[in-house]
């Protein structure tokens, strides 16, 4: 029996229950890992609340991300062995001291990356990787707007976009978060509670506006985000921290400049094993180089998962949060 955090009914952080579960031996194509750290992400709250359906039904072990060492290998697994250091992003099962995983969904962690770093960056870091390199290809001279620039994905996006040579504009909710955004490569900070962010973007860019808006907020930043984009610009909505964007008249994209809008998700970008490995390796390389730092600013014991969720939803966190089994 191993410690885990499960959800038996949908609701607030209080529905997370700390209990013991049985983890069987790995079957064909599976591995069992002993987890050293478990990532905490906004998507975990969506599953907990029932906004995203659980693919395994009820009850389920919460969590989508983690890092640990391989302790057992099932039949047919040839490229992993006991003792390997691995990390992953898969749907559910993350908040557990040990767990089973499909071998083809994990990646090996290079020596330069710690378990805690890996657990704090797989989902957020690979999300940043595809957003900056595939959803919209950010290059030297690009102008980008990051909502929630001091958040977990925001800090990585700001550093990485800066590293790629972009002008980085970020929105934040407080002076303290503004300092965090600046420290992570954000050139211009907009305080959205006090300032009209589309007007400030227009001012900052001299009327040229942005090539791309990266929005993990959702409802409260839409449709104003579209007013920050130049003609043919890209609106990438990758999260719904304030609630989901409702259905809208697609003609709005034409009237605001023949804009592109997408709602990407990591699962589609790393569905092929070669894409998963390439995305993870690009992330590991940029972190190992020092160009992007992964700030793990909150650490909780596994049994304190409720507090981790309450802090995350209360906008009390910056950077990444992890649970330690």
SULZI-V176097 format. One record per residue. RES is the residue in one small letter. PHI is phi in whole degrees, 0 to 359 (NA if undefined). OMEGA is omega in degrees with one decimal (* if undefined). NEAR is the number of other ideal C-beta (glycine too) atoms within 10 Angstrom. Layout:
res->RES phi->PHI omega->OMEGA near->NEAR
res->RES phi->PHI omega->OMEGA near->NEAR
This chain:
res->x phi->NA omega->178.7 near->10
res->x phi->229 omega->179.6 near->14
res->x phi->287 omega->178.9 near->16
res->x phi->205 omega->177.2 near->27
res->x phi->243 omega->-174.9 near->27
res->x phi->241 omega->175.8 near->18
res->x phi->244 omega->178.8 near->22
res->x phi->258 omega->176.9 near->12
res->x phi->208 omega->-178.3 near->10
res->x phi->287 omega->178.3 near->14
res->x phi->162 omega->-178.9 near->12
res->x phi->282 omega->-178.6 near->13
res->x phi->304 omega->-177.1 near->18
res->x phi->294 omega->-179.7 near->9
res->x phi->279 omega->176.3 near->18
res->x phi->284 omega->-178.0 near->24
res->x phi->246 omega->-179.9 near->15
res->x phi->269 omega->-174.9 near->15
res->x phi->208 omega->178.9 near->13
res->x phi->256 omega->177.9 near->9
res->x phi->230 omega->176.8 near->17
res->x phi->268 omega->174.1 near->7
res->x phi->244 omega->-176.7 near->19
res->x phi->287 omega->174.6 near->9
res->x phi->292 omega->-179.5 near->10
res->x phi->294 omega->176.1 near->21
res->x phi->272 omega->178.9 near->11
res->x phi->303 omega->178.3 near->9
res->x phi->78 omega->-178.5 near->15
res->x phi->248 omega->169.4 near->20
res->x phi->230 omega->171.7 near->25
res->x phi->247 omega->178.0 near->19
res->x phi->237 omega->169.4 near->26
res->x phi->266 omega->-173.5 near->14
res->x phi->277 omega->175.4 near->25
res->x phi->261 omega->178.0 near->20
res->x phi->200 omega->179.0 near->25
res->x phi->238 omega->178.9 near->32
res->x phi->283 omega->175.7 near->30
res->x phi->243 omega->-175.0 near->30
res->x phi->223 omega->179.7 near->23
res->x phi->302 omega->-179.4 near->19
res->x phi->300 omega->178.2 near->22
res->x phi->298 omega->179.7 near->28
res->x phi->288 omega->179.1 near->19
res->x phi->294 omega->176.2 near->16
res->x phi->294 omega->-178.6 near->20
res->x phi->300 omega->-178.2 near->25
res->x phi->278 omega->-178.1 near->16
res->x phi->91 omega->177.4 near->14
res->x phi->294 omega->171.7 near->13
res->x phi->248 omega->-180.0 near->14
res->x phi->287 omega->176.2 near->10
res->x phi->288 omega->179.1 near->17
res->x phi->289 omega->-178.2 near->10
res->x phi->248 omega->-178.3 near->11
res->x phi->76 omega->-178.6 near->7
res->x phi->246 omega->-12.8 near->11
res->x phi->285 omega->176.3 near->15
res->x phi->223 omega->173.5 near->18
res->x phi->279 omega->-178.5 near->19
res->x phi->289 omega->172.5 near->27
res->x phi->98 omega->-173.8 near->30
res->x phi->236 omega->-168.8 near->23
res->x phi->207 omega->176.5 near->27
res->x phi->183 omega->179.5 near->31
res->x phi->211 omega->-179.7 near->28
res->x phi->186 omega->-178.4 near->28
res->x phi->249 omega->-179.9 near->15
res->x phi->289 omega->178.5 near->22
res->x phi->247 omega->176.2 near->15
res->x phi->202 omega->-176.5 near->17
res->x phi->231 omega->179.2 near->20
res->x phi->276 omega->179.2 near->17
res->x phi->300 omega->174.6 near->9
res->x phi->85 omega->178.9 near->10
res->x phi->269 omega->-173.6 near->18
res->x phi->249 omega->-174.0 near->7
res->x phi->260 omega->176.2 near->10
res->x phi->228 omega->179.7 near->18
res->x phi->220 omega->177.9 near->10
res->x phi->304 omega->-179.4 near->11
res->x phi->101 omega->178.4 near->8
res->x phi->296 omega->175.6 near->17
res->x phi->267 omega->-175.0 near->19
res->x phi->224 omega->175.2 near->21
res->x phi->219 omega->-173.7 near->26
res->x phi->201 omega->162.9 near->28
res->x phi->226 omega->173.9 near->26
res->x phi->218 omega->-179.3 near->18
res->x phi->289 omega->169.8 near->16
res->x phi->67 omega->177.4 near->18
res->x phi->102 omega->-172.0 near->21
res->x phi->284 omega->-175.0 near->28
res->x phi->275 omega->-176.1 near->31
res->x phi->207 omega->-179.6 near->25
res->x phi->293 omega->174.5 near->19
res->x phi->221 omega->179.9 near->18
res->x phi->199 omega->171.9 near->26
res->x phi->266 omega->177.7 near->18
res->x phi->216 omega->169.0 near->22
res->x phi->292 omega->-174.6 near->15
res->x phi->301 omega->-177.1 near->21
res->x phi->281 omega->179.4 near->14
res->x phi->250 omega->177.7 near->17
res->x phi->250 omega->175.4 near->25
res->x phi->234 omega->177.2 near->23
res->x phi->284 omega->179.0 near->16
res->x phi->267 omega->176.8 near->22
res->x phi->291 omega->-176.9 near->14
res->x phi->303 omega->-176.6 near->7
res->x phi->287 omega->-176.0 near->12
res->x phi->250 omega->179.0 near->19
res->x phi->279 omega->176.5 near->16
res->x phi->301 omega->-176.8 near->20
res->x phi->294 omega->175.5 near->18
res->x phi->300 omega->-177.1 near->24
res->x phi->300 omega->-179.1 near->30
res->x phi->294 omega->-179.6 near->31
res->x phi->273 omega->-172.7 near->31
res->x phi->228 omega->-174.4 near->32
res->x phi->300 omega->-178.3 near->30
res->x phi->290 omega->-176.9 near->25
res->x phi->291 omega->-177.4 near->27
res->x phi->290 omega->178.0 near->27
res->x phi->289 omega->173.1 near->23
res->x phi->298 omega->177.8 near->30
res->x phi->299 omega->-178.3 near->27
res->x phi->300 omega->-176.9 near->24
res->x phi->287 omega->179.4 near->21
res->x phi->299 omega->-175.6 near->28
res->x phi->278 omega->-173.4 near->25
res->x phi->250 omega->-175.1 near->17
res->x phi->232 omega->179.1 near->12
res->x phi->297 omega->169.4 near->18
res->x phi->220 omega->-174.8 near->21
res->x phi->280 omega->179.5 near->12
res->x phi->280 omega->-179.7 near->24
res->x phi->225 omega->177.2 near->12
res->x phi->304 omega->-179.7 near->8
res->x phi->97 omega->176.3 near->10
res->x phi->293 omega->172.2 near->18
res->x phi->242 omega->-174.0 near->24
res->x phi->235 omega->173.6 near->28
res->x phi->246 omega->176.3 near->30
res->x phi->249 omega->169.7 near->31
res->x phi->280 omega->-178.1 near->30
res->x phi->53 omega->-173.8 near->27
res->x phi->294 omega->179.2 near->29
res->x phi->263 omega->-179.9 near->29
res->x phi->283 omega->-176.5 near->30
res->x phi->299 omega->177.6 near->31
res->x phi->288 omega->-177.1 near->26
res->x phi->303 omega->-179.0 near->28
res->x phi->295 omega->179.5 near->30
res->x phi->290 omega->178.4 near->32
res->x phi->302 omega->-178.4 near->34
res->x phi->298 omega->-179.5 near->30
res->x phi->299 omega->-173.7 near->23
res->x phi->290 omega->178.6 near->26
res->x phi->297 omega->176.5 near->28
res->x phi->299 omega->178.9 near->19
res->x phi->301 omega->-180.0 near->16
res->x phi->280 omega->176.5 near->19
res->x phi->97 omega->-179.2 near->11
res->x phi->276 omega->166.2 near->24
res->x phi->273 omega->-172.0 near->19
res->x phi->251 omega->174.3 near->26
res->x phi->249 omega->-178.3 near->27
res->x phi->228 omega->172.6 near->31
res->x phi->258 omega->179.0 near->31
res->x phi->218 omega->-176.6 near->26
res->x phi->259 omega->-177.6 near->16
res->x phi->206 omega->177.7 near->13
res->x phi->300 omega->-179.2 near->10
res->x phi->300 omega->179.6 near->10
res->x phi->289 omega->175.6 near->21
res->x phi->297 omega->177.9 near->19
res->x phi->295 omega->178.6 near->14
res->x phi->296 omega->-179.8 near->23
res->x phi->300 omega->180.0 near->27
res->x phi->297 omega->-179.5 near->18
res->x phi->295 omega->-179.0 near->14
res->x phi->254 omega->170.5 near->25
res->x phi->96 omega->178.9 near->23
res->x phi->279 omega->-176.8 near->29
res->x phi->282 omega->-176.8 near->17
res->x phi->228 omega->-178.8 near->19
res->x phi->251 omega->176.4 near->23
res->x phi->245 omega->179.3 near->25
res->x phi->268 omega->-167.8 near->15
res->x phi->294 omega->179.5 near->19
res->x phi->285 omega->-176.8 near->8
res->x phi->250 omega->-172.8 near->9
res->x phi->239 omega->173.9 near->14
res->x phi->280 omega->-169.0 near->13
res->x phi->294 omega->176.9 near->19
res->x phi->297 omega->179.0 near->19
res->x phi->295 omega->179.4 near->13
res->x phi->291 omega->177.5 near->18
res->x phi->298 omega->179.8 near->26
res->x phi->299 omega->-179.8 near->16
res->x phi->294 omega->-177.1 near->13
res->x phi->299 omega->-174.5 near->20
res->x phi->267 omega->-178.0 near->18
res->x phi->62 omega->177.7 near->7
res->x phi->87 omega->-177.9 near->9
res->x phi->282 omega->179.7 near->11
res->x phi->66 omega->-170.7 near->20
res->x phi->257 omega->174.4 near->25
res->x phi->283 omega->-175.0 near->22
res->x phi->209 omega->171.3 near->26
res->x phi->244 omega->174.9 near->29
res->x phi->257 omega->-171.1 near->31
res->x phi->234 omega->174.4 near->27
res->x phi->259 omega->-175.3 near->24
res->x phi->269 omega->176.3 near->22
res->x phi->97 omega->-167.8 near->20
res->x phi->307 omega->-171.6 near->12
res->x phi->283 omega->-179.4 near->13
res->x phi->257 omega->-179.6 near->24
res->x phi->245 omega->7.8 near->20
res->x phi->266 omega->-176.4 near->15
res->x phi->303 omega->178.8 near->15
res->x phi->302 omega->-178.5 near->26
res->x phi->295 omega->179.7 near->20
res->x phi->285 omega->178.2 near->16
res->x phi->265 omega->-172.6 near->30
res->x phi->257 omega->171.6 near->25
res->x phi->290 omega->174.0 near->16
res->x phi->306 omega->-177.4 near->9
res->x phi->69 omega->178.6 near->10
res->x phi->286 omega->-175.3 near->22
res->x phi->247 omega->172.1 near->20
res->x phi->257 omega->-179.0 near->25
res->x phi->248 omega->-179.4 near->21
res->x phi->263 omega->-174.0 near->21
res->x phi->246 omega->179.4 near->22
res->x phi->196 omega->-174.1 near->22
res->x phi->223 omega->-175.5 near->18
res->x phi->300 omega->-178.9 near->19
res->x phi->257 omega->-174.3 near->16
res->x phi->114 omega->-174.8 near->12
res->x phi->281 omega->174.6 near->14
res->x phi->290 omega->-179.6 near->20
res->x phi->286 omega->174.8 near->8
res->x phi->303 omega->-179.5 near->6
res->x phi->223 omega->179.1 near->12
res->x phi->289 omega->-175.3 near->9
res->x phi->298 omega->178.7 near->8
res->x phi->298 omega->178.0 near->8
res->x phi->301 omega->179.8 near->12
res->x phi->292 omega->178.1 near->17
res->x phi->289 omega->-175.9 near->10
res->x phi->292 omega->-179.5 near->10
res->x phi->264 omega->172.8 near->16
res->x phi->120 omega->-179.8 near->14
res->x phi->51 omega->-175.9 near->10
res->x phi->283 omega->171.0 near->19
res->x phi->256 omega->176.3 near->14
res->x phi->224 omega->-179.5 near->21
res->x phi->218 omega->174.7 near->13
res->x phi->238 omega->-175.2 near->14
res->x phi->280 omega->173.5 near->16
res->x phi->219 omega->-175.4 near->13
res->x phi->304 omega->-175.7 near->21
res->x phi->308 omega->-179.1 near->10
res->x phi->289 omega->-177.5 near->10
res->x phi->285 omega->-180.0 near->19
res->x phi->240 omega->-178.6 near->22
res->x phi->298 omega->176.7 near->9
res->x phi->276 omega->-178.4 near->10
res->x phi->302 omega->-178.9 near->11
res->x phi->295 omega->177.3 near->8
res->x phi->288 omega->176.8 near->15
res->x phi->301 omega->-177.7 near->20
res->x phi->294 omega->-179.0 near->14
res->x phi->295 omega->-179.9 near->14
res->x phi->294 omega->180.0 near->23
res->x phi->296 omega->-178.6 near->25
res->x phi->294 omega->176.1 near->14
res->x phi->298 omega->177.2 near->17
res->x phi->297 omega->-179.9 near->26
res->x phi->302 omega->-177.6 near->22
res->x phi->294 omega->-177.6 near->13
res->x phi->289 omega->176.5 near->19
res->x phi->285 omega->179.5 near->22
res->x phi->298 omega->-179.8 near->14
res->x phi->288 omega->-177.0 near->10
res->x phi->91 omega->-179.2 near->9
res->x phi->292 omega->176.9 near->14
res->x phi->234 omega->177.6 near->25
res->x phi->256 omega->179.6 near->16
res->x phi->255 omega->-178.8 near->24
res->x phi->279 omega->174.6 near->19
res->x phi->268 omega->-169.7 near->19
res->x phi->267 omega->177.8 near->15
res->x phi->229 omega->175.1 near->20
res->x phi->234 omega->-179.9 near->16
res->x phi->232 omega->169.0 near->18
res->x phi->291 omega->-179.4 near->13
res->x phi->307 omega->-177.8 near->21
res->x phi->292 omega->-179.1 near->15
res->x phi->260 omega->-179.3 near->17
res->x phi->301 omega->178.9 near->25
res->x phi->301 omega->-179.9 near->17
res->x phi->295 omega->178.7 near->15
res->x phi->301 omega->178.9 near->25
res->x phi->292 omega->-179.7 near->25
res->x phi->298 omega->179.3 near->16
res->x phi->294 omega->-179.1 near->17
res->x phi->297 omega->-177.5 near->21
res->x phi->287 omega->178.5 near->16
res->x phi->273 omega->-179.0 near->9
res->x phi->56 omega->-178.8 near->14
res->x phi->265 omega->-174.1 near->11
res->x phi->249 omega->170.4 near->17
res->x phi->227 omega->-179.7 near->20
res->x phi->63 omega->-176.3 near->22
res->x phi->261 omega->174.0 near->30
res->x phi->239 omega->176.8 near->24
res->x phi->224 omega->172.1 near->26
res->x phi->252 omega->178.0 near->26
res->x phi->251 omega->-178.9 near->16
res->x phi->295 omega->* near->21
